[in-house]
Amino acid sequence: ERAGSRPPAGRPDGNLPTPVRGSSGGHARQADLYAHPCTNVRLATTSAINRTDLRDALDTVYVHADESCLGNQFRDRANPGGAAGLVEIWKNGAWERRDYWISEPDTTNNRMAIRSAIEILVALRRPCRVVFVSDSQYLVKGIREWLPGWKRRGWKRKGGAIENLELWQRLDELLQRHDVHPSWVRGHAGHPENEYANDLAVAAAQELSTSGGLTPSGFGEWLDDRRERGKYLDYMEFTPPEERFGKV
């Protein structure tokens, strides 16, 4: 991957700072809530409190993720891909939003779907409750249904080798740290958060760029642009989480 020199298409060129890479080469250092998205809660270790108490203590992070792979119809050339997400936290009666995106020069949709989850779970430096929304049935079913069986069978499946095994194992490690609630949404069906994440992922694949961590979100400007075209006029982006997602 290489760091992109400009924001993905559909985002304004102004007021987006250049991502800053940490000394470890991982995610950007952040000066606000998103450096440690769950910092306002002091947690005991998991062994010291039961699971119900842990869930009650955690902050909730809402993630809308998508992936893209270009040129899937061609078998004789590299297929660049991207993965991206819109990250939301409800704080003091308002939404705070960040974006992230990554890319690979030759990849698959399934691989990038898993990476869309890994990327944000790594960025959350303390345990969080994560409502993770994706249009990838492969990813959502994998987390909900397939992982437990694969692990019971020693990371094997009845039909043969597990595709993207190393990524699934890395994701499984991160799932132990966070309380993740995966949810599937139909892609390209008029969901603005999903459409925005898709635009970020496509742009990342086209530019082979990475955000270098969480960056200020361009969702508001993107939404304004779409409304000028007559879309999402009934969408209420300021609605609190209970009305948008129900009780988690």
Residue pairs with C-beta under 8 A, 6 or more apart in sequence:
1 102
1 103
1 104
1 208
1 209
1 210
2 208
2 209
2 210
3 19
3 21
3 209
3 210
3 212
4 204
4 207
4 208
4 209
4 210
4 211
5 209
6 13
6 207
7 13
7 16
7 218
8 84
8 101
8 199
8 200
8 202
8 203
8 204
8 207
8 209
9 199
9 202
9 203
9 206
10 196
10 199
10 200
10 203
10 218
10 222
10 225
11 99
11 200
11 218
11 221
11 222
12 218
12 221
15 216
16 215
16 216
16 218
17 215
17 216
19 28
19 210
19 211
19 212
19 213
19 215
20 28
20 29
20 212
20 213
21 27
21 28
21 212
21 213
22 28
22 29
22 213
26 122
26 213
27 122
27 123
27 212
27 213
27 214
28 211
28 212
28 213
28 214
28 215
29 35
29 213
30 213
30 214
33 39
33 89
33 91
33 96
34 87
34 89
34 96
34 98
34 123
34 214
35 125
36 125
36 126
37 59
37 61
37 89
37 123
37 124
37 125
37 126
37 128
38 58
38 59
38 61
38 124
38 126
38 127
38 128
39 126
40 59
41 57
41 58
41 59
41 126
43 49
43 54
43 57
43 58
43 126
43 127
46 54
46 127
49 57
54 127
54 179
55 129
55 179
58 127
58 128
58 129
58 179
59 89
59 128
59 129
60 89
60 90
60 128
60 129
60 130
60 131
60 241
60 248
61 87
61 88
61 89
61 120
61 124
61 128
61 129
61 130
61 131
62 87
62 88
62 89
62 90
62 130
62 131
62 133
62 241
62 245
63 85
63 86
63 87
63 88
63 120
63 130
63 131
63 132
63 133
64 85
64 86
64 88
64 133
64 134
64 191
64 193
64 194
64 196
64 197
65 83
65 84
65 85
65 86
65 113
65 116
65 117
65 120
65 132
65 133
65 134
65 197
66 83
66 84
66 85
66 116
66 134
66 135
66 136
66 187
66 194
66 197
66 198
66 200
66 201
67 81
67 82
67 83
67 84
67 109
67 112
67 113
67 115
67 116
67 136
67 201
68 81
68 82
68 83
68 109
68 112
68 198
68 201
68 202
68 204
68 205
69 79
69 80
69 81
69 107
69 108
69 109
69 112
69 205
70 79
70 80
70 81
70 202
70 205
70 206
71 77
71 78
71 79
71 80
72 79
72 108
72 109
78 105
78 106
79 106
79 107
79 108
80 103
80 104
80 105
80 106
80 107
80 205
80 206
80 208
81 103
81 104
81 106
81 107
81 108
81 109
81 111
81 112
81 205
82 101
82 102
82 103
82 104
82 112
82 200
82 201
82 202
82 203
82 204
82 205
82 206
83 101
83 102
83 103
83 112
83 113
83 115
83 116
83 119
83 201
83 204
84 99
84 100
84 101
84 102
84 116
84 197
84 198
84 200
84 201
84 204
85 99
85 100
85 101
85 116
85 119
85 120
85 197
85 200
86 97
86 98
86 99
86 193
86 196
86 197
86 200
86 217
86 219
87 97
87 98
87 99
87 100
87 120
87 214
87 217
88 95
88 96
88 97
89 95
89 96
90 96
90 240
90 241
93 240
94 238
95 237
95 238
97 217
97 219
97 220
98 214
98 215
98 216
98 217
99 200
99 211
99 214
99 215
99 216
99 217
99 218
99 219
100 119
100 120
100 123
100 211
100 213
100 214
100 215
101 200
101 201
101 203
101 204
101 209
101 210
101 211
102 115
102 119
102 204
102 210
102 211
103 204
103 205
103 207
103 208
103 209
103 210
104 111
104 112
104 115
105 208
109 136
109 138
110 136
110 138
110 139
110 163
110 164
111 164
111 167
112 201
113 134
113 136
113 138
113 139
114 139
114 142
114 164
114 167
114 168
114 171
115 167
116 134
116 136
116 139
116 201
117 132
117 134
117 139
117 143
117 171
117 174
117 180
118 167
118 170
118 171
118 174
120 130
120 132
121 130
121 171
121 174
121 175
121 177
121 178
121 180
122 174
123 213
123 214
124 130
124 178
127 177
127 178
127 179
128 178
128 179
129 178
129 179
129 181
129 248
130 178
130 179
130 180
130 181
131 181
131 183
131 245
131 248
132 180
132 181
132 182
132 183
133 183
133 184
133 185
133 193
133 194
134 140
134 182
134 183
134 184
134 185
135 184
135 185
135 186
135 187
135 188
135 194
136 184
137 184
139 182
140 182
140 183
140 184
142 168
143 171
143 175
143 180
143 182
144 182
146 157
147 168
147 172
147 175
149 157
150 156
150 157
150 162
150 168
151 172
155 162
155 165
155 169
156 162
162 168
181 248
185 191
185 194
187 194
187 198
188 195
188 198
190 232
192 223
192 226
192 231
192 232
192 235
192 237
193 219
196 219
196 222
196 223
199 222
203 209
204 210
219 237
220 237
223 232
223 235
223 237
226 232
227 233
241 248
